[in-house]
Amino acid sequence: MIGLVQRVSEARVVVEGRTIGQIGPGLLLLLCAERGDDVPQGERLLAKLLKLRIFGDAEGKMNRSLQDTGGGLLVVSQFTLAADTSGGNRPGFGNAAPPDEGRRLYEDFVARARAAHPLVQTGEFGAAMQVHLVNDGPVTIPLVMR
């Protein structure tokens, strides 16, 4: 499972002209399930994400987690994180989980996130989405659980 985490001062997801998920300060997670991924990988990714110390403390040092700050979490499915660019100029997506499996793992991740954190918003799996964000820092960190 692949996650791309961005610390944001705000973020929102728009589908067909309407905002379906929105947060203020917190984390935007672009999430991709790959072939062979399972629920325990999502559990490990979520545990890491919630405790990842990438928010500033009183001295400005990155020493606080999302759980410490109580910020929002916006989870957006992003199968293109599984892109294989090793051959030619057109990415291949054969490493991405099939849609049904990807949806199941995404929905499981979101349910677990909502049980563990008070403010979780989402995009819409499989939809054409516009993701608007203000990257704070900028801070962008890849998380890979295999």
Residue frames as a rotation matrix with the C-alpha (Angstrom) as fourth column:
MET 1
0.593 0.806 0.000 0.00
0.806 -0.593 0.000 0.00
0.000 0.000 -1.000 0.00
ILE 2
-0.551 -0.762 0.341 1.31
0.779 -0.616 -0.120 3.41
0.301 0.199 0.932 -0.92
GLY 3
0.623 0.686 -0.376 0.44
0.761 -0.642 0.092 6.70
-0.179 -0.344 -0.922 0.73
LEU 4
-0.442 -0.670 0.596 1.61
0.666 -0.691 -0.282 10.17
0.601 0.272 0.751 -0.15
VAL 5
0.308 0.497 -0.811 1.12
0.938 -0.300 0.172 12.46
-0.158 -0.814 -0.559 2.85
GLN 6
-0.385 -0.377 0.843 1.00
0.477 -0.863 -0.169 16.22
0.790 0.337 0.512 2.54
ARG 7
-0.414 0.223 -0.883 0.80
0.802 -0.370 -0.469 18.54
-0.431 -0.902 -0.026 5.52
VAL 8
-0.361 0.396 0.844 -1.80
0.656 -0.535 0.532 21.14
0.662 0.746 -0.067 4.59
SER 9
-0.974 0.183 -0.137 -3.23
-0.037 -0.717 -0.697 24.33
-0.226 -0.673 0.704 5.97
GLU 10
0.011 1.000 0.001 -6.40
-0.580 0.007 -0.814 23.45
-0.814 0.008 0.580 4.04
ALA 11
-0.964 -0.236 -0.119 -7.57
-0.231 0.532 0.815 20.94
-0.129 0.813 -0.568 1.45
ARG 12
-0.006 0.990 0.140 -10.77
-0.528 0.115 -0.841 19.96
-0.849 -0.079 0.523 -0.33
VAL 13
-0.870 -0.143 0.472 -12.02
0.264 0.674 0.690 17.54
-0.417 0.725 -0.548 -2.96
VAL 14
-0.193 0.791 -0.580 -14.48
-0.705 -0.523 -0.479 18.58
-0.682 0.317 0.659 -5.65
VAL 15
-0.804 0.089 0.588 -16.51
0.406 0.804 0.434 16.14
-0.434 0.588 -0.682 -7.78
GLU 16
-0.309 0.688 0.657 -18.78
0.878 -0.059 0.475 17.44
0.366 0.723 -0.586 -10.53
GLY 17
-0.268 0.101 0.958 -18.59
0.103 -0.986 0.132 20.98
0.958 0.134 0.253 -9.17
ARG 18
0.720 0.548 0.425 -19.46
-0.354 -0.236 0.905 20.17
0.597 -0.802 0.024 -5.57
THR 19
-0.373 -0.844 0.386 -17.14
-0.768 0.048 -0.638 19.90
0.520 -0.535 -0.666 -2.57
ILE 20
0.531 0.581 -0.617 -17.45
-0.203 0.794 0.573 16.43
0.823 -0.180 0.539 -1.07
GLY 21
0.573 -0.411 -0.709 -14.62
0.811 0.411 0.417 16.53
0.119 -0.814 0.569 1.49
GLN 22
0.361 -0.416 0.834 -12.85
-0.002 -0.895 -0.446 19.43
0.932 0.160 -0.324 3.15
ILE 23
0.487 -0.268 -0.831 -10.44
0.872 0.194 0.449 20.03
0.041 -0.944 0.328 6.03
GLY 24
0.914 -0.365 0.179 -8.54
-0.382 -0.922 0.071 22.92
0.139 -0.134 -0.981 7.56
PRO 25
-0.013 -0.995 0.097 -5.06
-0.980 -0.006 -0.197 22.30
0.196 -0.098 -0.976 8.99
GLY 26
0.535 0.153 0.831 -4.06
-0.453 0.882 0.129 18.65
-0.713 -0.446 0.541 8.92
LEU 27
-0.605 -0.757 0.247 -3.01
-0.267 0.485 0.833 15.97
-0.750 0.438 -0.496 6.47
LEU 28
0.497 0.589 -0.638 -4.02
-0.845 0.162 -0.509 15.08
-0.196 0.792 0.578 2.94
LEU 29
-0.340 -0.558 0.757 -3.39
-0.302 0.827 0.474 11.41
-0.891 -0.068 -0.450 2.21
LEU 30
0.224 0.287 -0.931 -3.31
-0.964 0.205 -0.168 10.16
0.143 0.936 0.323 -1.38
LEU 31
-0.126 -0.148 0.981 -3.81
-0.609 0.792 0.042 6.40
-0.783 -0.592 -0.190 -0.97
CYS 32
0.123 0.071 -0.990 -3.11
-0.932 0.350 -0.090 3.57
0.340 0.934 0.109 -3.41
ALA 33
0.408 0.015 0.913 -3.70
-0.425 0.888 0.176 -0.14
-0.808 -0.460 0.368 -2.97
GLU 34
-0.293 -0.580 -0.760 -1.42
-0.956 0.187 0.226 -2.37
0.011 0.793 -0.610 -5.03
ARG 35
0.436 0.379 -0.816 -1.93
-0.473 0.868 0.150 -5.94
0.765 0.320 0.558 -6.20
GLY 36
-0.051 -0.428 -0.903 -1.48
0.454 0.795 -0.402 -8.30
0.889 -0.430 0.154 -3.27
ASP 37
-0.756 -0.179 0.630 -2.10
-0.396 -0.640 -0.658 -5.67
0.521 -0.747 0.413 -0.59
ASP 38
-0.169 0.708 -0.686 -4.22
0.639 0.609 0.471 -6.61
0.751 -0.359 -0.555 2.39
VAL 39
0.740 0.628 0.239 -5.90
0.216 -0.559 0.800 -5.07
0.637 -0.541 -0.550 5.44
PRO 40
0.619 -0.520 -0.588 -2.87
0.712 0.056 0.700 -5.36
-0.331 -0.852 0.405 7.78
GLN 41
-0.441 -0.780 0.444 -0.84
0.887 -0.454 0.084 -3.11
0.136 0.431 0.892 5.45
GLY 42
0.006 0.550 0.835 -3.55
0.250 -0.810 0.531 -0.48
0.968 0.206 -0.142 5.68
GLU 43
0.881 0.297 -0.367 -3.61
0.397 -0.043 0.917 -0.83
0.257 -0.954 -0.156 9.46
ARG 44
0.119 -0.930 -0.348 0.16
0.924 -0.024 0.381 -0.27
-0.363 -0.367 0.856 9.63
LEU 45
-0.502 -0.276 0.820 -0.03
0.669 -0.724 0.166 2.70
0.548 0.632 0.548 7.27
LEU 46
0.449 0.757 0.474 -2.79
0.189 -0.599 0.778 4.30
0.873 -0.260 -0.412 9.35
ALA 47
0.781 -0.207 -0.589 -0.90
0.615 0.093 0.783 3.75
-0.108 -0.974 0.200 12.62
LYS 48
-0.301 -0.951 0.075 2.22
0.936 -0.280 0.214 5.35
-0.182 0.134 0.974 11.12
LEU 49
-0.302 0.250 0.920 0.23
0.535 -0.754 0.381 8.23
0.789 0.607 0.093 9.62
LEU 50
0.702 0.703 0.119 -1.55
0.279 -0.425 0.861 9.16
0.656 -0.571 -0.494 12.85
LYS 51
0.782 -0.455 -0.426 1.72
0.466 -0.028 0.885 9.18
-0.415 -0.890 0.190 14.83
LEU 52
0.122 -0.760 0.638 3.96
0.936 -0.126 -0.328 10.75
0.330 0.637 0.697 12.18
ARG 53
0.329 -0.064 -0.942 5.57
0.647 -0.712 0.274 13.76
-0.688 -0.699 -0.193 13.86
ILE 54
-0.416 -0.436 0.798 5.48
0.900 -0.322 0.293 16.36
0.129 0.840 0.526 11.10
PHE 55
0.608 0.596 0.524 3.76
0.438 -0.802 0.405 19.30
0.662 -0.016 -0.749 12.82
GLY 56
-0.310 -0.812 0.494 5.71
0.051 -0.533 -0.845 22.01
0.949 -0.236 0.207 14.60
ASP 57
0.130 0.251 -0.959 5.92
0.971 0.164 0.174 22.25
0.201 -0.954 -0.222 18.37
ALA 58
0.858 0.250 -0.449 6.30
0.403 -0.869 0.287 25.51
-0.318 -0.427 -0.846 20.34
GLU 59
0.098 -0.918 -0.384 9.91
-0.074 -0.391 0.917 25.77
-0.992 -0.062 -0.106 19.13
GLY 60
0.387 0.144 -0.911 9.01
-0.858 -0.307 -0.413 25.12
-0.338 0.941 0.005 15.49
LYS 61
-0.741 -0.671 0.029 10.56
-0.633 0.712 0.304 21.64
-0.225 0.206 -0.952 15.49
MET 62
0.005 0.732 -0.682 8.58
-0.719 0.477 0.506 18.90
0.695 0.487 0.528 13.71
ASN 63
-0.921 -0.387 0.036 7.68
-0.262 0.550 -0.793 17.05
0.287 -0.740 -0.608 16.88
ARG 64
-0.451 0.843 0.295 3.88
-0.511 0.028 -0.859 16.75
-0.732 -0.538 0.418 16.91
SER 65
-0.912 0.181 0.369 1.57
0.370 0.752 0.546 14.25
-0.179 0.634 -0.752 15.22
LEU 66
-0.559 0.807 0.189 -1.89
-0.149 -0.323 0.935 14.57
0.816 0.494 0.301 13.72
GLN 67
0.170 0.611 -0.773 -3.23
0.712 0.467 0.525 13.00
0.682 -0.639 -0.356 16.91
ASP 68
-0.477 -0.431 -0.766 -1.40
0.851 -0.446 -0.278 15.64
-0.222 -0.785 0.579 18.96
THR 69
-0.996 0.002 -0.087 -2.80
-0.025 -0.962 0.272 18.54
-0.084 0.273 0.958 16.92
GLY 70
-0.287 0.950 0.121 -6.32
0.345 0.221 -0.912 17.21
-0.894 -0.221 -0.391 16.36
GLY 71
-0.543 0.014 -0.839 -6.13
-0.652 -0.637 0.412 18.36
-0.529 0.771 0.355 12.74
GLY 72
0.553 0.829 -0.084 -8.18
-0.636 0.355 -0.685 17.00
-0.539 0.432 0.724 9.89
LEU 73
-0.607 -0.623 0.493 -7.40
-0.088 0.669 0.738 14.02
-0.789 0.405 -0.462 7.67
LEU 74
0.415 0.664 -0.622 -8.54
-0.750 -0.137 -0.647 14.03
-0.515 0.735 0.442 4.05
VAL 75
-0.378 -0.490 0.786 -8.16
-0.038 0.856 0.516 10.60
-0.925 0.165 -0.342 2.39
VAL 76
0.409 0.428 -0.806 -8.24
-0.793 -0.270 -0.546 10.47
-0.451 0.863 0.230 -1.41
SER 77
0.525 -0.205 0.826 -7.89
0.334 0.942 0.021 7.32
-0.783 0.265 0.563 -3.52
GLN 78
0.492 -0.485 -0.723 -5.05
-0.776 -0.621 -0.111 7.65
-0.395 0.616 -0.682 -6.03
PHE 79
0.824 -0.123 0.552 -4.31
0.211 0.972 -0.099 4.54
-0.525 0.198 0.828 -8.11
THR 80
0.855 -0.505 0.119 -1.72
-0.022 -0.265 -0.964 6.44
0.519 0.821 -0.238 -10.17
LEU 81
0.450 -0.725 0.521 0.74
-0.872 -0.229 0.433 6.15
-0.194 -0.649 -0.735 -7.28
ALA 82
0.400 -0.258 0.879 1.27
0.013 0.961 0.276 2.58
-0.916 -0.099 0.388 -8.54
ALA 83
0.909 0.005 -0.417 2.52
-0.403 -0.243 -0.882 3.87
-0.106 0.970 -0.219 -11.90
ASP 84
0.300 -0.839 0.455 5.35
0.538 0.542 0.645 1.99
-0.788 0.052 0.614 -13.55
THR 85
0.866 -0.032 -0.499 7.40
-0.338 -0.773 -0.537 4.42
-0.368 0.634 -0.680 -15.63
SER 86
0.082 -0.935 0.344 10.33
-0.172 0.327 0.929 2.11
-0.982 -0.136 -0.134 -16.34
GLY 87
-0.522 -0.272 0.808 9.44
0.658 0.476 0.584 1.40
-0.543 0.837 -0.070 -19.95
GLY 88
-0.326 0.374 0.868 8.62
0.804 -0.373 0.463 4.17
0.497 0.849 -0.179 -22.39
ASN 89
-0.943 -0.062 0.327 6.79
-0.029 -0.963 -0.267 7.39
0.331 -0.262 0.907 -21.79
ARG 90
0.013 0.991 0.137 3.32
-0.593 -0.102 0.799 6.09
0.805 -0.092 0.586 -20.98
PRO 91
-0.600 -0.260 0.757 2.95
-0.796 0.284 -0.534 4.89
-0.076 -0.923 -0.377 -17.37
GLY 92
-0.356 0.490 -0.796 1.61
-0.059 0.838 0.542 1.40
0.932 0.240 -0.270 -16.77
PHE 93
-0.221 0.383 0.897 -0.79
-0.937 -0.339 -0.087 0.74
0.271 -0.860 0.433 -13.92
GLY 94
0.182 0.248 -0.952 -0.62
-0.232 0.951 0.204 -3.06
0.956 0.183 0.230 -13.74
ASN 95
-0.746 -0.525 -0.410 0.70
0.280 0.311 -0.908 -2.84
0.604 -0.792 -0.085 -10.16
ALA 96
-0.624 0.594 0.508 -2.48
-0.766 -0.595 -0.245 -1.13
0.156 -0.542 0.826 -8.93
ALA 97
-0.766 0.457 0.453 -5.05
0.091 0.774 -0.627 -3.35
-0.637 -0.439 -0.634 -7.23
PRO 98
-0.670 0.642 0.372 -8.07
0.578 0.136 0.805 -4.22
0.466 0.754 -0.463 -9.39
PRO 99
-0.520 0.453 0.725 -10.91
-0.348 -0.887 0.304 -1.70
0.780 -0.094 0.618 -8.81
ASP 100
0.559 0.800 -0.217 -13.05
-0.118 0.336 0.935 -3.95
0.820 -0.497 0.282 -6.59
GLU 101
0.316 -0.548 -0.775 -10.07
0.878 0.479 0.019 -4.86
0.361 -0.686 0.632 -4.40
GLY 102
-0.708 -0.601 0.371 -8.83
0.469 -0.792 -0.390 -1.27
0.529 -0.102 0.843 -4.32
ARG 103
-0.099 0.776 0.622 -12.28
-0.399 -0.604 0.690 -0.02
0.912 -0.180 0.370 -3.27
ARG 104
0.700 0.387 -0.600 -12.53
0.295 0.608 0.737 -2.64
0.650 -0.693 0.312 -0.51
LEU 105
-0.068 -0.831 -0.552 -9.10
0.968 0.080 -0.239 -1.72
0.243 -0.550 0.799 0.91
TYR 106
-0.719 -0.126 0.684 -9.79
0.128 -0.991 -0.048 2.02
0.684 0.053 0.728 0.59
GLU 107
0.224 0.909 0.351 -13.14
-0.351 -0.261 0.899 1.73
0.909 -0.325 0.261 2.37
ASP 108
0.600 -0.103 -0.794 -11.61
0.662 0.622 0.419 -0.42
0.450 -0.776 0.441 5.11
PHE 109
-0.513 -0.857 -0.053 -8.84
0.777 -0.438 -0.452 2.16
0.364 -0.273 0.890 5.60
VAL 110
-0.517 0.381 0.767 -11.37
-0.214 -0.925 0.315 5.00
0.829 -0.001 0.559 5.81
ALA 111
0.594 0.779 -0.201 -13.53
-0.031 0.272 0.962 3.11
0.804 -0.565 0.186 8.33
ARG 112
0.313 -0.570 -0.760 -10.49
0.914 0.397 0.078 2.43
0.257 -0.719 0.645 10.52
ALA 113
-0.707 -0.571 0.417 -9.36
0.483 -0.821 -0.305 6.07
0.516 -0.014 0.857 10.21
ARG 114
-0.110 0.765 0.635 -12.78
-0.336 -0.630 0.700 7.31
0.935 -0.136 0.326 11.28
ALA 115
0.747 0.362 -0.558 -12.73
0.325 0.534 0.781 4.98
0.580 -0.764 0.281 14.29
ALA 116
0.144 -0.828 -0.543 -9.27
0.987 0.162 0.013 6.23
0.077 -0.537 0.840 15.32
HIS 117
-0.864 -0.494 -0.101 -9.45
0.492 -0.870 0.040 9.96
-0.108 -0.015 0.994 14.54
PRO 118
-0.254 0.868 -0.427 -12.25
0.480 -0.270 -0.835 12.50
-0.840 -0.417 -0.348 15.10
LEU 119
0.399 0.394 -0.828 -12.04
-0.409 -0.732 -0.545 14.43
-0.821 0.556 -0.131 11.81
VAL 120
-0.654 -0.540 0.530 -11.80
0.205 0.548 0.811 12.35
-0.728 0.639 -0.248 8.65
GLN 121
0.392 0.690 -0.608 -13.07
-0.540 -0.363 -0.759 13.43
-0.745 0.626 0.231 5.24
THR 122
-0.222 -0.446 0.867 -12.75
0.404 0.767 0.498 11.63
-0.888 0.461 0.010 1.91
GLY 123
-0.676 0.072 -0.733 -12.81
-0.699 -0.375 0.608 11.90
-0.231 0.924 0.304 -1.81
GLU 124
0.503 0.845 0.183 -14.93
-0.665 0.513 -0.543 9.54
-0.552 0.151 0.820 -3.92
PHE 125
-0.293 -0.671 0.681 -13.33
-0.066 0.725 0.686 6.27
-0.954 0.156 -0.257 -5.00
GLY 126
-0.362 0.029 0.932 -13.09
0.796 0.530 0.293 6.01
-0.485 0.847 -0.215 -8.79
ALA 127
0.733 0.678 -0.057 -14.46
0.568 -0.656 -0.497 9.49
-0.374 0.332 -0.866 -9.47
ALA 128
-0.058 -0.664 0.746 -12.80
0.737 -0.532 -0.416 12.23
0.673 0.525 0.520 -11.49
MET 129
0.639 0.241 -0.731 -11.79
0.747 -0.421 0.515 14.55
-0.184 -0.875 -0.449 -8.66
GLN 130
0.242 -0.604 0.759 -10.19
0.113 -0.760 -0.640 17.95
0.964 0.241 -0.116 -8.37
VAL 131
0.448 -0.205 -0.870 -8.05
0.890 0.200 0.411 18.13
0.090 -0.958 0.272 -5.24
HIS 132
0.454 -0.249 0.856 -7.34
-0.036 -0.965 -0.261 21.62
0.890 0.088 -0.447 -3.96
LEU 133
0.661 -0.266 -0.701 -4.71
0.748 0.307 0.589 22.04
0.058 -0.914 0.402 -1.27
VAL 134
0.646 -0.605 0.466 -2.35
-0.536 -0.794 -0.288 24.46
0.544 -0.064 -0.837 0.33
ASN 135
0.484 -0.577 -0.658 0.75
0.592 0.769 -0.239 22.42
0.644 -0.274 0.714 1.18
ASP 136
0.947 -0.103 0.303 2.11
-0.290 -0.677 0.676 23.71
0.136 -0.729 -0.671 4.47
GLY 137
0.577 -0.805 0.136 5.89
0.212 0.309 0.927 23.86
-0.788 -0.507 0.349 4.62
PRO 138
0.377 0.739 -0.559 5.86
-0.818 0.548 0.173 22.34
0.434 0.392 0.811 2.03
VAL 139
-0.498 -0.429 0.754 5.90
-0.709 0.702 -0.069 18.95
-0.499 -0.569 -0.653 3.70
THR 140
0.557 0.594 -0.581 5.30
-0.811 0.539 -0.226 15.89
0.179 0.597 0.782 1.51
ILE 141
-0.434 -0.699 0.568 6.24
-0.823 0.564 0.065 12.39
-0.366 -0.439 -0.820 2.69
PRO 142
0.007 0.413 -0.911 5.80
-0.671 0.677 0.302 9.01
0.741 0.609 0.282 0.98
LEU 143
-0.194 0.001 0.981 4.67
-0.817 0.554 -0.162 6.06
-0.543 -0.833 -0.106 3.10
VAL 144
-0.005 0.138 -0.990 5.02
-0.760 0.643 0.094 2.57
0.649 0.754 0.101 1.64
MET 145
-0.052 0.071 0.996 3.81
-0.807 0.584 -0.084 -0.55
-0.588 -0.809 0.026 3.45
ARG 146
0.084 0.042 -0.996 4.69
-0.797 0.603 -0.042 -3.87
0.598 0.797 0.084 1.85
